[in-house]
């Protein structure tokens, strides 16, 4: 399988126009059997790399998912992380902030959930909501208790982009590697998935009236995403725009990017020094003599 992951990466200082980014590409598999074989191989490699990361204990990996409703964030997390040891992975979903969270800066609540070294941390939505949904619905901003002199919509979004970039650069300098996925779903595919959720008893719990209400702001969200992706994708924490109309292709692309990111890290299993080797040899001899 030859997935050119750079094709999905937003280059630094580029201006994103989502109309130029596909929501569907030529499938990366020719049958379900082929997909399963390719995906299983990726999962096996990802699992081995995560085990090495956990043992090495030098790097953390933060994976951020952002998308419109029904784009498949939950599905991607569920499938791609299937083979990873739960001890080495943690997932957090961020919804409406609590009163306590609103009394802090907008990066505070997610900072409590950052992965420690040796682990993969996954954010299902993230601090980027503060420049997406809050930008589409400015009333949220005015309910956050900020001083009035800071509520300048001509400057606040650029200031928040800068705060985000500063945080991510700080994390990078301290061993956290960050990859960010925008699952790019078409409006038509969202409509079909909403209908499927409504029609299937095992899925209708996922649908709410709020989902339909947000759909009316589709163009506003696209503009907010374009501005965000343009301002916050850079070499140390790139955005990947992943076509999301075909979930299998989505999963293959995401898994490949995660594998390549982990492989790029300088990781190795810890080596025992002379004293440790002598200690292990002594323990081995004791265990051998017990027979």
ROBA-302511 format. One record per residue: residue number from 1; x, y, z of N, C-alpha, C in turn. Coordinates in steps of 0.05 Angstrom, whole numbers. Layout:
<nodes>
NODE:NUM:X:Y:Z:X:Y:Z:X:Y:Z $
...
</nodes>
This chain:
<nodes>
NODE:1:17:-24:0:0:0:0:18:25:0 $
NODE:2:12:43:-17:28:68:-19:10:92:-14 $
NODE:3:9:101:11:-7:124:18:12:148:20 $
NODE:4:9:168:4:25:191:5:13:211:25 $
NODE:5:22:208:50:9:223:71:13:253:68 $
NODE:6:34:261:54:39:290:50:17:303:34 $
NODE:7:3:287:18:-19:297:2:-42:308:19 $
NODE:8:-43:299:44:-65:307:62:-56:328:82 $
NODE:9:-31:335:82:-19:354:101:-22:383:92 $
NODE:10:-31:400:111:-32:428:105:-5:440:110 $
NODE:11:7:451:89:34:461:92:34:488:108 $
NODE:12:56:493:120:58:517:137:55:542:120 $
NODE:13:40:561:131:35:587:118:18:586:93 $
NODE:14:4:563:89:-13:561:65:-41:572:72 $
NODE:15:-56:579:52:-83:589:55:-102:567:46 $
NODE:16:-117:556:65:-134:533:60:-161:542:48 $
NODE:17:-168:530:26:-194:533:14:-206:504:12 $
NODE:18:-225:498:29:-235:471:32:-249:461:6 $
NODE:19:-257:479:-11:-269:470:-36:-248:456:-54 $
NODE:20:-223:461:-48:-201:449:-64:-191:423:-52 $
NODE:21:-202:416:-29:-194:391:-15:-217:371:-18 $
NODE:22:-212:347:-28:-233:328:-33:-244:316:-7 $
NODE:23:-270:310:-8:-282:294:15:-282:265:8 $
NODE:24:-276:258:-16:-274:230:-25:-252:227:-45 $
NODE:25:-236:206:-43:-215:201:-62:-218:172:-72 $
NODE:26:-202:165:-92:-202:137:-102:-196:119:-79 $
NODE:27:-213:98:-75:-208:81:-52:-180:69:-51 $
NODE:28:-169:66:-28:-142:55:-24:-142:25:-22 $
NODE:29:-165:13:-29:-168:-16:-28:-187:-24:-50 $
NODE:30:-186:-49:-59:-204:-57:-81:-225:-77:-72 $
NODE:31:-225:-84:-46:-246:-102:-35:-245:-100:-5 $
NODE:32:-266:-110:8:-266:-110:37:-243:-127:48 $
NODE:33:-238:-149:34:-216:-167:43:-189:-153:42 $
NODE:34:-185:-138:20:-159:-124:17:-157:-102:39 $
NODE:35:-179:-88:43:-179:-68:64:-172:-80:91 $
NODE:36:-184:-102:98:-179:-115:124:-150:-123:126 $
NODE:37:-138:-133:105:-110:-141:105:-92:-117:110 $
NODE:38:-97:-96:94:-81:-72:97:-84:-59:125 $
NODE:39:-108:-58:134:-113:-44:159:-102:-60:183 $
NODE:40:-104:-87:182:-93:-104:203:-63:-101:204 $
NODE:41:-50:-98:181:-21:-95:181:-13:-68:194 $
NODE:42:-29:-48:188:-24:-22:201:-27:-23:231 $
NODE:43:-48:-36:240:-54:-38:268:-32:-53:283 $
NODE:44:-22:-74:270:0:-90:282:25:-73:286 $
NODE:45:31:-57:265:54:-40:267:50:-17:287 $
NODE:46:26:-6:288:20:15:307:22:5:335 $
NODE:47:12:-19:340:13:-31:367:42:-35:376 $
NODE:48:59:-45:358:87:-49:364:101:-23:370 $
NODE:49:95:-2:355:107:24:359:98:37:385 $
NODE:50:73:33:392:63:44:417:75:30:441 $
NODE:51:80:4:438:93:-11:460:122:0:463 $
NODE:52:135:5:441:162:16:442:161:44:455 $
NODE:53:142:60:447:138:87:459:134:85:489 $
NODE:54:118:66:498:112:63:526:137:55:542 $
NODE:55:153:37:530:177:27:543:199:49:543 $
NODE:56:201:63:521:221:84:518:216:107:538 $
NODE:57:190:115:540:181:135:559:195:162:556 $
NODE:58:198:170:531:211:196:525:192:215:510 $
NODE:59:174:204:495:156:220:479:126:215:487 $
NODE:60:110:236:485:81:233:485:71:240:457 $
NODE:61:49:228:450:36:234:424:8:244:429 $
NODE:62:2:268:421:-24:280:423:-37:280:395 $
NODE:63:-60:266:393:-75:264:368:-102:279:371 $
NODE:64:-106:298:354:-130:315:357:-149:310:333 $
NODE:65:-174:305:339:-195:302:318:-215:324:319 $
NODE:66:-219:337:297:-239:358:294:-255:352:268 $
NODE:67:-281:357:269:-297:352:245:-325:362:250 $
NODE:68:-341:363:229:-369:367:231:-383:342:242 $
NODE:69:-407:346:252:-422:323:263:-425:301:242 $
NODE:70:-422:276:251:-425:252:234:-402:247:215 $
NODE:71:-380:261:219:-357:257:201:-342:231:208 $
NODE:72:-346:220:231:-334:194:237:-311:195:257 $
NODE:73:-311:216:274:-289:218:294:-289:193:313 $
NODE:74:-313:187:324:-315:164:342:-306:138:328 $
NODE:75:-315:135:304:-309:110:289:-279:108:284 $
NODE:76:-267:130:276:-238:130:271:-222:123:296 $
NODE:77:-229:135:318:-215:129:343:-219:100:351 $
NODE:78:-243:90:349:-249:63:356:-233:43:339 $
NODE:79:-233:47:313:-221:28:295:-190:30:296 $
NODE:80:-179:54:294:-150:57:292:-136:49:318 $
NODE:81:-150:53:340:-137:47:366:-144:19:376 $
NODE:82:-156:3:359:-165:-24:367:-142:-41:379 $
NODE:83:-119:-41:366:-98:-59:375:-79:-47:395 $
NODE:84:-84:-23:404:-65:-10:422:-71:-17:451 $
NODE:85:-50:-23:466:-53:-30:494:-67:-7:509 $
NODE:86:-90:-12:522:-104:10:536:-87:25:557 $
NODE:87:-67:12:568:-49:25:587:-33:47:575 $
NODE:88:-30:46:548:-13:66:535:-29:86:520 $
NODE:89:-55:87:524:-72:105:508:-94:117:526 $
NODE:90:-101:141:521:-123:154:536:-138:172:517 $
NODE:91:-165:172:520:-183:187:502:-200:206:518 $
NODE:92:-202:230:509:-218:250:522:-236:263:501 $
NODE:93:-262:266:508:-281:280:491:-289:306:505 $
NODE:94:-288:328:490:-294:354:502:-320:365:490 $
NODE:95:-339:370:508:-365:382:500:-367:410:511 $
NODE:96:-391:417:520:-395:444:531:-379:447:557 $
NODE:97:-364:469:560:-349:472:584:-366:477:608 $
NODE:98:-357:468:631:-371:472:656:-367:500:667 $
NODE:99:-382:507:688:-378:534:700:-350:537:711 $
NODE:100:-339:516:722:-312:517:733:-292:521:710 $
NODE:101:-296:507:688:-278:510:665:-279:538:653 $
NODE:102:-303:550:653:-306:577:642:-293:598:660 $
NODE:103:-287:592:684:-273:610:702:-243:610:698 $
NODE:104:-233:593:679:-205:592:672:-201:601:643 $
NODE:105:-176:603:635:-170:609:607:-179:586:590 $
NODE:106:-182:592:564:-195:572:546:-178:547:541 $
NODE:107:-152:548:549:-135:524:545:-134:507:570 $
NODE:108:-145:517:592:-142:504:618:-153:475:619 $
NODE:109:-178:472:610:-190:446:614:-177:424:598 $
NODE:110:-168:430:574:-154:410:558:-126:404:568 $
NODE:111:-114:425:581:-86:421:591:-86:400:614 $
NODE:112:-108:397:627:-110:377:649:-108:349:638 $
NODE:113:-113:346:612:-116:319:600:-94:312:580 $
NODE:114:-73:328:580:-51:322:562:-37:296:569 $
NODE:115:-28:281:549:-16:255:554:12:258:566 $
NODE:116:18:240:585:45:240:596:64:225:577 $
NODE:117:90:227:581:109:213:564:103:183:564 $
NODE:118:106:171:541:101:142:538:73:136:530 $
NODE:119:55:155:528:27:150:521:18:165:496 $
NODE:120:-3:154:485:-18:168:463:-42:180:476 $
NODE:121:-46:206:473:-70:219:482:-86:228:458 $
NODE:122:-112:222:460:-130:229:438:-151:248:447 $
NODE:123:-154:271:433:-174:290:439:-196:288:417 $
NODE:124:-220:281:426:-243:281:408:-256:308:412 $
NODE:125:-251:326:393:-254:355:396:-233:364:416 $
NODE:126:-229:390:418:-206:400:433:-208:430:438 $
NODE:127:-186:441:446:-185:471:449:-191:485:423 $
NODE:128:-190:471:401:-196:485:375:-226:492:373 $
NODE:129:-242:480:390:-271:488:391:-273:518:397 $
NODE:130:-253:529:411:-254:557:419:-250:577:396 $
NODE:131:-241:566:373:-238:583:349:-256:573:327 $
NODE:132:-273:554:334:-292:542:314:-321:548:322 $
NODE:133:-332:532:339:-360:536:347:-363:564:361 $
NODE:134:-343:572:376:-345:599:389:-345:621:368 $
NODE:135:-330:617:347:-329:637:326:-355:638:310 $
NODE:136:-367:614:306:-392:613:291:-415:624:308 $
NODE:137:-413:620:334:-434:630:352:-421:649:373 $
NODE:138:-417:674:365:-403:693:382:-416:697:410 $
NODE:139:-442:690:412:-455:694:439:-441:677:460 $
NODE:140:-429:654:451:-415:637:470:-391:653:481 $
NODE:141:-377:667:464:-354:683:472:-362:703:494 $
NODE:142:-384:716:490:-393:737:508:-403:726:535 $
NODE:143:-407:700:536:-416:687:561:-393:674:576 $
NODE:144:-368:679:567:-345:666:579:-333:682:601 $
NODE:145:-344:705:608:-335:720:630:-309:735:626 $
NODE:146:-301:740:601:-276:754:596:-280:784:600 $
NODE:147:-258:798:607:-260:827:609:-269:839:583 $
NODE:148:-284:860:584:-296:872:560:-274:881:540 $
NODE:149:-251:891:550:-231:901:532:-218:879:515 $
NODE:150:-223:854:523:-212:831:508:-231:821:487 $
NODE:151:-256:830:488:-276:819:470:-278:834:444 $
NODE:152:-255:835:430:-254:849:404:-252:827:383 $
NODE:153:-274:823:368:-275:802:348:-256:807:325 $
NODE:154:-245:831:322:-226:836:301:-199:825:308 $
NODE:155:-194:821:334:-167:812:342:-167:785:357 $
NODE:156:-189:778:370:-188:756:389:-182:729:376 $
NODE:157:-191:725:351:-186:699:339:-156:696:332 $
NODE:158:-143:717:322:-114:715:317:-99:712:343 $
NODE:159:-109:725:365:-96:721:391:-99:693:401 $
NODE:160:-122:681:396:-126:653:405:-110:634:388 $
NODE:161:-108:639:362:-90:622:346:-62:623:357 $
NODE:162:-53:647:364:-25:650:374:-22:635:400 $
NODE:163:-42:637:418:-41:622:443:-39:592:438 $
NODE:164:-54:582:419:-54:554:412:-26:545:401 $
NODE:165:-16:561:383:10:555:371:32:556:393 $
NODE:166:31:575:410:50:577:432:49:553:450 $
NODE:167:25:544:456:22:520:473:34:495:458 $
NODE:168:27:492:433:37:468:419:67:469:415 $
NODE:169:78:492:411:107:494:409:120:487:436 $
NODE:170:108:496:458:118:489:485:117:459:489 $
NODE:171:95:446:481:92:417:485:113:403:468 $
NODE:172:118:412:443:138:400:426:166:401:439 $
NODE:173:172:424:451:198:427:463:202:409:488 $
NODE:174:179:399:497:180:381:521:173:352:515 $
NODE:175:175:345:489:173:317:482:146:307:473 $
NODE:176:127:325:470:100:317:460:99:323:430 $
NODE:177:93:302:415:89:306:386:59:307:381 $
NODE:178:51:325:363:23:331:358:16:327:329 $
NODE:179:-5:312:324:-17:310:297:-47:316:299 $
NODE:180:-57:330:280:-84:340:281:-99:332:256 $
NODE:181:-122:320:260:-138:311:237:-164:326:235 $
NODE:182:-169:338:211:-195:348:205:-208:329:185 $
NODE:183:-229:316:194:-243:296:177:-262:312:159 $
NODE:184:-255:313:134:-269:330:115:-293:315:102 $
NODE:185:-316:321:112:-341:309:104:-357:327:86 $
NODE:186:-370:316:65:-387:332:48:-414:336:62 $
NODE:187:-428:357:54:-454:363:66:-474:341:59 $
NODE:188:-472:331:34:-490:309:26:-485:284:41 $
NODE:189:-460:277:46:-455:253:62:-464:256:90 $
NODE:190:-462:280:101:-473:284:128:-503:280:129 $
NODE:191:-517:289:108:-546:286:106:-553:256:106 $
NODE:192:-538:240:91:-543:211:90:-538:198:116 $
NODE:193:-517:206:130:-510:194:156:-530:202:177 $
NODE:194:-540:226:176:-562:234:194:-586:217:190 $
NODE:195:-593:212:165:-617:195:159:-612:167:170 $
NODE:196:-588:157:166:-582:130:176:-585:129:206 $
NODE:197:-576:150:220:-578:150:249:-607:150:258 $
NODE:198:-623:165:243:-652:166:251:-666:140:245 $
NODE:199:-658:126:223:-673:102:215:-665:77:229 $
NODE:200:-640:76:240:-631:52:253:-634:54:283 $
NODE:201:-648:35:296:-653:37:325:-627:38:341 $
NODE:202:-606:24:331:-581:23:346:-564:49:342 $
NODE:203:-574:67:325:-559:92:321:-574:117:327 $
NODE:204:-601:116:330:-616:141:332:-609:157:357 $
NODE:205:-597:143:378:-589:157:402:-567:177:396 $
NODE:206:-553:174:374:-531:192:367:-541:219:356 $
NODE:207:-566:219:347:-576:243:334:-591:261:353 $
NODE:208:-587:287:351:-602:306:367:-611:329:349 $
NODE:209:-631:343:358:-641:367:343:-619:387:339 $
NODE:210:-601:389:359:-579:408:357:-561:402:333 $
NODE:211:-558:376:326:-542:369:302:-554:382:277 $
NODE:212:-580:381:274:-593:392:251:-591:423:251 $
NODE:213:-593:434:275:-590:464:277:-563:473:269 $
NODE:214:-542:458:277:-515:466:269:-510:462:239 $
NODE:215:-524:444:227:-521:440:198:-529:465:182 $
NODE:216:-547:481:193:-554:506:180:-531:527:179 $
NODE:217:-511:522:196:-488:540:196:-464:528:181 $
NODE:218:-470:510:163:-448:496:149:-427:515:137 $
NODE:219:-436:534:121:-417:552:108:-401:568:129 $
NODE:220:-414:576:150:-399:590:171:-377:573:183 $
NODE:221:-384:547:187:-364:529:198:-341:525:178 $
NODE:222:-347:523:153:-326:519:133:-307:543:133 $
NODE:223:-318:567:136:-301:590:137:-284:590:162 $
NODE:224:-296:582:185:-281:581:210:-258:560:209 $
NODE:225:-264:537:196:-244:517:193:-222:526:175 $
NODE:226:-228:539:153:-208:548:135:-189:568:148 $
NODE:227:-200:586:164:-183:605:178:-165:591:199 $
NODE:228:-177:572:213:-163:558:234:-140:540:223 $
NODE:229:-147:525:202:-127:507:190:-104:523:178 $
NODE:230:-110:546:167:-90:563:154:-71:575:175 $
NODE:231:-82:581:199:-67:596:219:-51:578:238 $
NODE:232:-59:552:239:-47:535:261:-34:509:251 $
NODE:233:-29:507:225:-15:484:215:14:491:210 $
NODE:234:32:477:222:61:483:219:76:457:223 $
NODE:235:102:458:218:117:433:216:116:416:242 $
NODE:236:117:429:265:117:414:290:90:404:299 $
NODE:237:69:414:287:42:405:294:23:409:270 $
NODE:238:26:392:250:12:396:224:-17:388:226 $
NODE:239:-34:400:210:-61:392:205:-61:373:181 $
NODE:240:-77:352:183:-82:334:160:-112:336:154 $
NODE:241:-118:342:129:-146:343:119:-152:316:106 $
NODE:242:-167:300:120:-171:272:112:-199:269:100 $
NODE:243:-201:260:75:-227:255:63:-244:236:81 $
NODE:244:-269:244:87:-284:229:107:-309:216:95 $
NODE:245:-315:219:70:-339:207:59:-338:176:58 $
NODE:246:-314:165:56:-310:136:57:-294:129:82 $
NODE:247:-307:117:101:-294:113:127:-270:94:126 $
NODE:248:-271:74:108:-249:56:107:-223:70:97 $
NODE:249:-226:87:77:-203:103:68:-194:122:90 $
NODE:250:-213:134:104:-206:151:126:-189:137:146 $
NODE:251:-197:113:154:-182:98:174:-154:90:164 $
NODE:252:-152:83:139:-125:76:128:-106:99:129 $
NODE:253:-116:123:121:-100:147:121:-91:155:149 $
NODE:254:-109:155:168:-103:162:195:-83:143:207 $
NODE:255:-87:117:204:-69:98:215:-41:101:203 $
NODE:256:-39:106:178:-13:109:165:2:133:175 $
NODE:257:-12:155:179:0:180:190:10:175:218 $
NODE:258:-5:161:234:3:155:262:28:137:262 $
NODE:259:28:117:245:51:99:243:76:115:235 $
NODE:260:74:132:214:97:147:205:107:166:226 $
NODE:261:88:178:241:96:197:262:112:183:284 $
NODE:262:102:160:293:117:145:314:143:134:304 $
NODE:263:144:126:279:170:116:267:191:137:265 $
NODE:264:182:162:263:201:184:260:215:192:286 $
NODE:265:205:181:309:216:188:335:241:171:341 $
NODE:266:259:183:356:283:169:363:277:152:388 $
NODE:267:267:128:384:259:111:406:273:84:405 $
NODE:268:280:74:428:292:48:431:285:37:458 $
NODE:269:286:10:460:281:-2:486:304:4:506 $
NODE:270:298:8:531:319:15:551:340:-8:552 $
NODE:271:365:0:554:386:-19:557:395:-21:586 $
NODE:272:402:-45:595:411:-48:622:440:-42:624 $
NODE:273:448:-27:645:477:-22:650:489:-47:663 $
NODE:274:514:-45:669:528:-68:680:516:-77:707 $
NODE:275:510:-58:724:498:-65:750:471:-78:747 $
NODE:276:455:-68:729:429:-79:724:431:-107:712 $
NODE:277:450:-111:694:454:-137:682:462:-158:703 $
NODE:278:479:-149:721:488:-167:743:464:-174:761 $
NODE:279:447:-154:767:424:-158:783:405:-178:770 $
NODE:280:400:-175:744:382:-193:730:393:-221:729 $
NODE:281:420:-223:725:432:-250:725:429:-264:752 $
NODE:282:432:-248:773:429:-260:800:400:-269:804 $
NODE:283:381:-253:796:353:-261:798:347:-286:781 $
NODE:284:358:-286:757:354:-309:740:365:-335:753 $
NODE:285:388:-333:765:400:-357:778:382:-366:801 $
NODE:286:371:-347:816:353:-355:838:328:-369:827 $
NODE:287:317:-359:806:293:-371:795:299:-398:783 $
NODE:288:322:-401:771:330:-427:759:333:-448:781 $
NODE:289:344:-440:803:350:-459:825:324:-468:839 $
NODE:290:302:-455:835:277:-462:848:266:-488:837 $
NODE:291:275:-497:813:263:-520:801:272:-546:815 $
</nodes>
